[in-house]
Amino acid sequence: MAYGHLASDVRNFLIAGSRKVADHYKRLIANTNDAGERQLYIDRIARESRAIQALSENGGYAG
């Protein structure tokens, strides 16, 4: 059985999901005037970016 292929599919799915989440936060930033809320979204985008990087580099997760 091709477990490597399955792992790759799951990794790609997780990367796509993290990108979608980060894009959502970017849209929320564009529509808020609250500095605290904006910083929350910036922090969450950074977290998703770290997850994408970790998944892209070695298949690990750096949540």
KOLKOLMAR-442323 format. One record per atom (N, C-alpha, C): residue number from 1; residue in three letters; chain; atom name; y, z, x. Coordinates in nm, 4 decimals. Last residue first. Example, Ala and Ser with C-alpha at 12.3 -4.5 7.8 and 13.67 -1.06 7.14 Angstrom:
# residues 2
num->2 residu->SER chaine->A atome->N yy->-0.2250 zz->0.7080 xx->1.2850
num->2 residu->SER chaine->A atome->CA yy->-0.1060 zz->0.7140 xx->1.3670
num->2 residu->SER chaine->A atome->C yy->0.0030 zz->0.7870 xx->1.2900
num->1 residu->ALA chaine->A atome->N yy->-0.5690 zz->0.7800 xx->1.3190
num->1 residu->ALA chaine->A atome->CA yy->-0.4500 zz->0.7800 xx->1.2300
num->1 residu->ALA chaine->A atome->C yy->-0.3300 zz->0.7800 xx->1.3200
END
This chain:
# residues 63
num->63 residu->GLY chaine->A atome->N yy->2.3848 zz->1.5550 xx->0.2688
num->63 residu->GLY chaine->A atome->CA yy->2.4587 zz->1.5997 xx->0.1507
num->63 residu->GLY chaine->A atome->C yy->2.5539 zz->1.7037 xx->0.1824
num->62 residu->ALA chaine->A atome->N yy->2.2642 zz->1.3437 xx->0.4326
num->62 residu->ALA chaine->A atome->CA yy->2.3532 zz->1.4488 xx->0.4840
num->62 residu->ALA chaine->A atome->C yy->2.4432 zz->1.4964 xx->0.3716
num->61 residu->TYR chaine->A atome->N yy->1.9460 zz->1.2144 xx->0.4669
num->61 residu->TYR chaine->A atome->CA yy->2.0536 zz->1.2482 xx->0.3727
num->61 residu->TYR chaine->A atome->C yy->2.1331 zz->1.3639 xx->0.4278
num->60 residu->GLY chaine->A atome->N yy->1.8009 zz->0.9318 xx->0.6394
num->60 residu->GLY chaine->A atome->CA yy->1.8172 zz->1.0727 xx->0.6081
num->60 residu->GLY chaine->A atome->C yy->1.9295 zz->1.0941 xx->0.5101
num->59 residu->GLY chaine->A atome->N yy->1.7862 zz->0.6722 xx->0.7240
num->59 residu->GLY chaine->A atome->CA yy->1.7121 zz->0.7069 xx->0.6042
num->59 residu->GLY chaine->A atome->C yy->1.7210 zz->0.8535 xx->0.5656
num->58 residu->ASN chaine->A atome->N yy->1.9509 zz->0.6162 xx->0.9332
num->58 residu->ASN chaine->A atome->CA yy->1.8151 zz->0.6596 xx->0.9626
num->58 residu->ASN chaine->A atome->C yy->1.7341 zz->0.6993 xx->0.8402
num->57 residu->GLU chaine->A atome->N yy->2.1873 zz->0.4728 xx->0.8465
num->57 residu->GLU chaine->A atome->CA yy->2.1491 zz->0.4868 xx->0.9877
num->57 residu->GLU chaine->A atome->C yy->2.0021 zz->0.5182 xx->1.0062
num->56 residu->SER chaine->A atome->N yy->2.2078 zz->0.4837 xx->0.5696
num->56 residu->SER chaine->A atome->CA yy->2.2117 zz->0.3540 xx->0.6376
num->56 residu->SER chaine->A atome->C yy->2.1576 zz->0.3629 xx->0.7791
num->55 residu->LEU chaine->A atome->N yy->2.2072 zz->0.7543 xx->0.5173
num->55 residu->LEU chaine->A atome->CA yy->2.1006 zz->0.6718 xx->0.4612
num->55 residu->LEU chaine->A atome->C yy->2.0928 zz->0.5380 xx->0.5319
num->54 residu->ALA chaine->A atome->N yy->2.4432 zz->0.8287 xx->0.6505
num->54 residu->ALA chaine->A atome->CA yy->2.3150 zz->0.8866 xx->0.6901
num->54 residu->ALA chaine->A atome->C yy->2.1991 zz->0.8009 xx->0.6396
num->53 residu->GLN chaine->A atome->N yy->2.6361 zz->0.6774 xx->0.5069
num->53 residu->GLN chaine->A atome->CA yy->2.6174 zz->0.6595 xx->0.6510
num->53 residu->GLN chaine->A atome->C yy->2.4806 zz->0.7109 xx->0.6950
num->52 residu->ILE chaine->A atome->N yy->2.6077 zz->0.7833 xx->0.2498
num->52 residu->ILE chaine->A atome->CA yy->2.5842 zz->0.6411 xx->0.2735
num->52 residu->ILE chaine->A atome->C yy->2.5566 zz->0.6161 xx->0.4212
num->51 residu->ALA chaine->A atome->N yy->2.6844 zz->1.0485 xx->0.3006
num->51 residu->ALA chaine->A atome->CA yy->2.5495 zz->1.0191 xx->0.2499
num->51 residu->ALA chaine->A atome->C yy->2.5142 zz->0.8731 xx->0.2754
num->50 residu->ARG chaine->A atome->N yy->2.9486 zz->1.0122 xx->0.3773
num->50 residu->ARG chaine->A atome->CA yy->2.8528 zz->1.0703 xx->0.4726
num->50 residu->ARG chaine->A atome->C yy->2.7096 zz->1.0402 xx->0.4291
num->49 residu->SER chaine->A atome->N yy->3.0491 zz->0.9133 xx->0.1360
num->49 residu->SER chaine->A atome->CA yy->3.0524 zz->0.8291 xx->0.2560
num->49 residu->SER chaine->A atome->C yy->2.9554 zz->0.8806 xx->0.3618
num->48 residu->GLU chaine->A atome->N yy->3.0224 zz->1.1363 xx->-0.0272
num->48 residu->GLU chaine->A atome->CA yy->2.9433 zz->1.0165 xx->-0.0577
num->48 residu->GLU chaine->A atome->C yy->2.9386 zz->0.9238 xx->0.0633
num->47 residu->ARG chaine->A atome->N yy->3.2122 zz->1.3014 xx->0.0996
num->47 residu->ARG chaine->A atome->CA yy->3.0715 zz->1.3425 xx->0.0905
num->47 residu->ARG chaine->A atome->C yy->2.9816 zz->1.2222 xx->0.0638
num->46 residu->ALA chaine->A atome->N yy->3.4465 zz->1.1543 xx->0.0566
num->46 residu->ALA chaine->A atome->CA yy->3.4004 zz->1.1783 xx->0.1941
num->46 residu->ALA chaine->A atome->C yy->3.2528 zz->1.2180 xx->0.1950
num->45 residu->ILE chaine->A atome->N yy->3.4601 zz->1.1755 xx->-0.2196
num->45 residu->ILE chaine->A atome->CA yy->3.4438 zz->1.0428 xx->-0.1591
num->45 residu->ILE chaine->A atome->C yy->3.3922 zz->1.0578 xx->-0.0166
num->44 residu->ARG chaine->A atome->N yy->3.5088 zz->1.4480 xx->-0.2380
num->44 residu->ARG chaine->A atome->CA yy->3.3836 zz->1.3944 xx->-0.2916
num->44 residu->ARG chaine->A atome->C yy->3.3564 zz->1.2541 xx->-0.2379
num->43 residu->ASP chaine->A atome->N yy->3.7633 zz->1.4655 xx->-0.1271
num->43 residu->ASP chaine->A atome->CA yy->3.6514 zz->1.5369 xx->-0.0655
num->43 residu->ASP chaine->A atome->C yy->3.5168 zz->1.4811 xx->-0.1121
num->42 residu->ILE chaine->A atome->N yy->3.9027 zz->1.3150 xx->-0.3168
num->42 residu->ILE chaine->A atome->CA yy->3.8986 zz->1.2708 xx->-0.1767
num->42 residu->ILE chaine->A atome->C yy->3.7819 zz->1.3363 xx->-0.1046
num->41 residu->TYR chaine->A atome->N yy->3.8721 zz->1.4785 xx->-0.5412
num->41 residu->TYR chaine->A atome->CA yy->3.8122 zz->1.3447 xx->-0.5402
num->41 residu->TYR chaine->A atome->C yy->3.8025 zz->1.2903 xx->-0.3983
num->40 residu->LEU chaine->A atome->N yy->4.0204 zz->1.7028 xx->-0.4557
num->40 residu->LEU chaine->A atome->CA yy->3.8804 zz->1.7171 xx->-0.4952
num->40 residu->LEU chaine->A atome->C yy->3.8095 zz->1.5823 xx->-0.4881
num->39 residu->GLN chaine->A atome->N yy->4.2720 zz->1.5893 xx->-0.4291
num->39 residu->GLN chaine->A atome->CA yy->4.2017 zz->1.6363 xx->-0.3099
num->39 residu->GLN chaine->A atome->C yy->4.0528 zz->1.6549 xx->-0.3378
num->38 residu->ARG chaine->A atome->N yy->4.3304 zz->1.5380 xx->-0.7011
num->38 residu->ARG chaine->A atome->CA yy->4.3233 zz->1.4276 xx->-0.6055
num->38 residu->ARG chaine->A atome->C yy->4.2448 zz->1.4695 xx->-0.4803
num->37 residu->GLU chaine->A atome->N yy->4.3434 zz->1.7980 xx->-0.7980
num->37 residu->GLU chaine->A atome->CA yy->4.2398 zz->1.7082 xx->-0.8481
num->37 residu->GLU chaine->A atome->C yy->4.2196 zz->1.5911 xx->-0.7512
num->36 residu->GLY chaine->A atome->N yy->4.5704 zz->1.8834 xx->-0.6602
num->36 residu->GLY chaine->A atome->CA yy->4.4426 zz->1.9519 xx->-0.6435
num->36 residu->GLY chaine->A atome->C yy->4.3263 zz->1.8649 xx->-0.6869
num->35 residu->ALA chaine->A atome->N yy->4.7715 zz->1.7101 xx->-0.7560
num->35 residu->ALA chaine->A atome->CA yy->4.7353 zz->1.7099 xx->-0.6138
num->35 residu->ALA chaine->A atome->C yy->4.6000 zz->1.7761 xx->-0.5894
num->34 residu->ASP chaine->A atome->N yy->4.7762 zz->1.5099 xx->-1.0360
num->34 residu->ASP chaine->A atome->CA yy->4.7511 zz->1.6460 xx->-0.9902
num->34 residu->ASP chaine->A atome->C yy->4.6992 zz->1.6442 xx->-0.8460
num->33 residu->ASN chaine->A atome->N yy->4.7829 zz->1.2661 xx->-1.1397
num->33 residu->ASN chaine->A atome->CA yy->4.9064 zz->1.3102 xx->-1.0742
num->33 residu->ASN chaine->A atome->C yy->4.8913 zz->1.4499 xx->-1.0155
num->32 residu->THR chaine->A atome->N yy->4.5419 zz->1.0027 xx->-1.1493
num->32 residu->THR chaine->A atome->CA yy->4.5779 zz->1.1440 xx->-1.1611
num->32 residu->THR chaine->A atome->C yy->4.7080 zz->1.1715 xx->-1.0874
num->31 residu->ASN chaine->A atome->N yy->4.4450 zz->0.7479 xx->-1.1121
num->31 residu->ASN chaine->A atome->CA yy->4.4941 zz->0.7839 xx->-1.2455
num->31 residu->ASN chaine->A atome->C yy->4.5282 zz->0.9319 xx->-1.2610
num->30 residu->ALA chaine->A atome->N yy->4.3436 zz->0.7123 xx->-0.8624
num->30 residu->ALA chaine->A atome->CA yy->4.4526 zz->0.6245 xx->-0.9034
num->30 residu->ALA chaine->A atome->C yy->4.5164 zz->0.6672 xx->-1.0351
num->29 residu->ILE chaine->A atome->N yy->4.1304 zz->0.8896 xx->-0.8697
num->29 residu->ILE chaine->A atome->CA yy->4.2469 zz->0.9202 xx->-0.7856
num->29 residu->ILE chaine->A atome->C yy->4.3669 zz->0.8387 xx->-0.8310
num->28 residu->LEU chaine->A atome->N yy->3.9536 zz->0.7434 xx->-1.0316
num->28 residu->LEU chaine->A atome->CA yy->4.0102 zz->0.8688 xx->-1.0812
num->28 residu->LEU chaine->A atome->C yy->4.1338 zz->0.9093 xx->-1.0012
num->27 residu->ARG chaine->A atome->N yy->3.8872 zz->0.5357 xx->-0.8586
num->27 residu->ARG chaine->A atome->CA yy->3.9592 zz->0.5053 xx->-0.9831
num->27 residu->ARG chaine->A atome->C yy->4.0229 zz->0.6313 xx->-1.0416
num->26 residu->LYS chaine->A atome->N yy->3.7525 zz->0.6857 xx->-0.6667
num->26 residu->LYS chaine->A atome->CA yy->3.8734 zz->0.6110 xx->-0.6285
num->26 residu->LYS chaine->A atome->C yy->3.9551 zz->0.5747 xx->-0.7512
num->25 residu->TYR chaine->A atome->N yy->3.5328 zz->0.7741 xx->-0.8128
num->25 residu->TYR chaine->A atome->CA yy->3.6327 zz->0.8714 xx->-0.7679
num->25 residu->TYR chaine->A atome->C yy->3.7623 zz->0.8033 xx->-0.7257
num->24 residu->HIS chaine->A atome->N yy->3.4036 zz->0.5250 xx->-0.8391
num->24 residu->HIS chaine->A atome->CA yy->3.4490 zz->0.5974 xx->-0.9583
num->24 residu->HIS chaine->A atome->C yy->3.5571 zz->0.6995 xx->-0.9206
num->23 residu->ASP chaine->A atome->N yy->3.3351 zz->0.4718 xx->-0.5753
num->23 residu->ASP chaine->A atome->CA yy->3.4286 zz->0.3832 xx->-0.6451
num->23 residu->ASP chaine->A atome->C yy->3.4860 zz->0.4499 xx->-0.7703
num->22 residu->ALA chaine->A atome->N yy->3.1479 zz->0.6790 xx->-0.5365
num->22 residu->ALA chaine->A atome->CA yy->3.2726 zz->0.6773 xx->-0.4580
num->22 residu->ALA chaine->A atome->C yy->3.3771 zz->0.5877 xx->-0.5247
num->21 residu->VAL chaine->A atome->N yy->2.9471 zz->0.5925 xx->-0.7155
num->21 residu->VAL chaine->A atome->CA yy->3.0134 zz->0.7213 xx->-0.7361
num->21 residu->VAL chaine->A atome->C yy->3.1471 zz->0.7242 xx->-0.6627
num->20 residu->LYS chaine->A atome->N yy->2.8729 zz->0.3529 xx->-0.5903
num->20 residu->LYS chaine->A atome->CA yy->2.9243 zz->0.3508 xx->-0.7276
num->20 residu->LYS chaine->A atome->C yy->3.0013 zz->0.4796 xx->-0.7582
num->19 residu->ARG chaine->A atome->N yy->2.7740 zz->0.4494 xx->-0.3496
num->19 residu->ARG chaine->A atome->CA yy->2.8906 zz->0.3589 xx->-0.3500
num->19 residu->ARG chaine->A atome->C yy->2.9551 zz->0.3553 xx->-0.4886
num->18 residu->SER chaine->A atome->N yy->2.5554 zz->0.5937 xx->-0.4425
num->18 residu->SER chaine->A atome->CA yy->2.6644 zz->0.6643 xx->-0.3751
num->18 residu->SER chaine->A atome->C yy->2.7908 zz->0.5789 xx->-0.3706
num->17 residu->GLY chaine->A atome->N yy->2.3983 zz->0.3819 xx->-0.5445
num->17 residu->GLY chaine->A atome->CA yy->2.4480 zz->0.4879 xx->-0.6329
num->17 residu->GLY chaine->A atome->C yy->2.5641 zz->0.5630 xx->-0.5716
num->16 residu->ALA chaine->A atome->N yy->2.3405 zz->0.2401 xx->-0.3112
num->16 residu->ALA chaine->A atome->CA yy->2.4163 zz->0.1748 xx->-0.4188
num->16 residu->ALA chaine->A atome->C yy->2.4749 zz->0.2780 xx->-0.5138
num->15 residu->ILE chaine->A atome->N yy->2.1895 zz->0.4368 xx->-0.1796
num->15 residu->ILE chaine->A atome->CA yy->2.3137 zz->0.3866 xx->-0.1202
num->15 residu->ILE chaine->A atome->C yy->2.4008 zz->0.3225 xx->-0.2278
num->14 residu->LEU chaine->A atome->N yy->1.9704 zz->0.4599 xx->-0.3535
num->14 residu->LEU chaine->A atome->CA yy->2.0577 zz->0.5750 xx->-0.3291
num->14 residu->LEU chaine->A atome->C yy->2.1915 zz->0.5331 xx->-0.2699
num->13 residu->PHE chaine->A atome->N yy->1.8620 zz->0.2003 xx->-0.3313
num->13 residu->PHE chaine->A atome->CA yy->1.9046 zz->0.2512 xx->-0.4615
num->13 residu->PHE chaine->A atome->C yy->2.0021 zz->0.3677 xx->-0.4443
num->12 residu->ASN chaine->A atome->N yy->1.7923 zz->0.1991 xx->-0.0620
num->12 residu->ASN chaine->A atome->CA yy->1.8926 zz->0.1049 xx->-0.1114
num->12 residu->ASN chaine->A atome->C yy->1.9474 zz->0.1480 xx->-0.2472
num->11 residu->ARG chaine->A atome->N yy->1.5923 zz->0.3990 xx->-0.0699
num->11 residu->ARG chaine->A atome->CA yy->1.7118 zz->0.4174 xx->0.0130
num->11 residu->ARG chaine->A atome->C yy->1.8251 zz->0.3249 xx->-0.0359
num->10 residu->VAL chaine->A atome->N yy->1.4051 zz->0.2722 xx->-0.2339
num->10 residu->VAL chaine->A atome->CA yy->1.4663 zz->0.3984 xx->-0.2773
num->10 residu->VAL chaine->A atome->C yy->1.5953 zz->0.4222 xx->-0.2006
num->9 residu->ASP chaine->A atome->N yy->1.3385 zz->0.0534 xx->-0.0703
num->9 residu->ASP chaine->A atome->CA yy->1.3935 zz->0.0324 xx->-0.2046
num->9 residu->ASP chaine->A atome->C yy->1.4649 zz->0.1575 xx->-0.2552
num->8 residu->SER chaine->A atome->N yy->1.2316 zz->0.1887 xx->0.1501
num->8 residu->SER chaine->A atome->CA yy->1.3501 zz->0.1047 xx->0.1667
num->8 residu->SER chaine->A atome->C yy->1.4181 zz->0.0792 xx->0.0319
num->7 residu->ALA chaine->A atome->N yy->1.0076 zz->0.3030 xx->0.0344
num->7 residu->ALA chaine->A atome->CA yy->1.1115 zz->0.3896 xx->0.0907
num->7 residu->ALA chaine->A atome->C yy->1.2418 zz->0.3125 xx->0.1072
num->6 residu->LEU chaine->A atome->N yy->0.8688 zz->0.0684 xx->-0.0296
num->6 residu->LEU chaine->A atome->CA yy->0.9112 zz->0.1596 xx->-0.1365
num->6 residu->LEU chaine->A atome->C yy->1.0237 zz->0.2504 xx->-0.0874
num->5 residu->HIS chaine->A atome->N yy->0.8151 zz->-0.0267 xx->0.2260
num->5 residu->HIS chaine->A atome->CA yy->0.8975 zz->-0.1069 xx->0.1350
num->5 residu->HIS chaine->A atome->C yy->0.9519 zz->-0.0198 xx->0.0216
num->4 residu->GLY chaine->A atome->N yy->0.6489 zz->0.1748 xx->0.3174
num->4 residu->GLY chaine->A atome->CA yy->0.7750 zz->0.1479 xx->0.3866
num->4 residu->GLY chaine->A atome->C yy->0.8709 zz->0.0698 xx->0.2988
num->3 residu->TYR chaine->A atome->N yy->0.4241 zz->0.1493 xx->0.1563
num->3 residu->TYR chaine->A atome->CA yy->0.5130 zz->0.2642 xx->0.1359
num->3 residu->TYR chaine->A atome->C yy->0.6470 zz->0.2454 xx->0.2039
num->2 residu->ALA chaine->A atome->N yy->0.2315 zz->-0.0621 xx->0.0420
num->2 residu->ALA chaine->A atome->CA yy->0.3525 zz->-0.0795 xx->0.1225
num->2 residu->ALA chaine->A atome->C yy->0.4511 zz->0.0344 xx->0.0961
num->1 residu->MET chaine->A atome->N yy->-0.1181 zz->0.0000 xx->0.0836
num->1 residu->MET chaine->A atome->CA yy->0.0000 zz->0.0000 xx->0.0000
num->1 residu->MET chaine->A atome->C yy->0.1249 zz->0.0000 xx->0.0884
END
